[in-house]
Each structure stands twice: as C-alpha cells, then as structure tokens.
Amino acid sequence: MDPDVAVGGGLAVFGGLFMLFWLAVVVVMIAAVWKVFAKAGQPGWAAIVPIYNVIVLMKIVGRPTWWVVLFFIPLVNFVVAILVCMDLAKSFGQGAGFGIGLLLLAPIFYLILGFGGARYVGPAAAQPGHAPAPA
C-alpha cells in the first residue's frame, strides 16, 4: 500500500471524527443556551437565530440593544464579552468566578446555568449597586 494513501485515509478518518465531535459540542451548546433563555423567560428558539440571540442576551442581562454593534468592533468585542458574561452570571445569582467560567468554558458553564439549580433573578445591569448601562 502506498504510504500517501494510508496517511490520507488516516487524516480522513481523523477529520470525520473531529467533525462529529464538533457537531456534538454545537448541539449541546444550543440545548444549553436554549434552556438559559427559557429560564430567563425568553423564547428558547432564539438561541439558534444569529444576531437575534445576542439581542435576546442583551435583554436578559439588562444591557441596551445597541450593544450588539459593539460585538462587531475588534478588541472592543473582547471587553463587551467579558462584561456580558459577568452580567449573565449575576443575572442568575452567580458570582464573578462563574462569569469567567462562562467566558472561558462556555459549553460547560452554560450547561450548569441552564440545567442546574440557578434561577433567573433579573437583569444584572438593572440591579442596584451595578453601574448603569449607558443609554
């Protein structure tokens, strides 16, 4: 057997397995975000609609809708993502450590948030002691 054929076949198998793994991660993530949205009183199906899911997330955390635009600005989007993750954690009664978990290990922490015992306590950005969102 030609070594190039063997290597190509091995890479094809690896690529197929990786694609199946990635598909499983995507399905789990959709289910987790769907459940988080439902817990917050929003439509779960919004989790699968691009851009609209971020609009719903802004509503859940209490940030203005125009913040969606900030996700399209390089470097600014990193700061906004950190703030939104922190606000999401606080919106479900969790602390800053959980917010960092949402940022760095989203599939795991969204599963915990969606299927765990956390309850939605309201938009964090609108709670007392929180810096008001710019209008």
Number of C-alpha atoms within 10 A of each C-alpha: 5 6 8 9 10 11 11 11 12 12 12 12 12 12 12 12 12 12 12 12 11 12 12 12 14 13 10 16 19 20 21 24 25 22 22 29 22 17 19 22 12 17 15 20 15 20 24 13 9 9 14 13 20 18 18 21 25 21 17 24 25 21 24 14 14 11 18 20 12 15 17 10 11 9 10 11 16 14 12 16 15 16 18 24 22 24 26 29 27 22 24 23 15 18 14 14 11 21 22 17 17 24 19 13 12 17 20 16 21 25 20 16 24 22 15 11 9 16 15 22 14 19 21 25 25 16 15 8 8 10 10 13 11 7 8
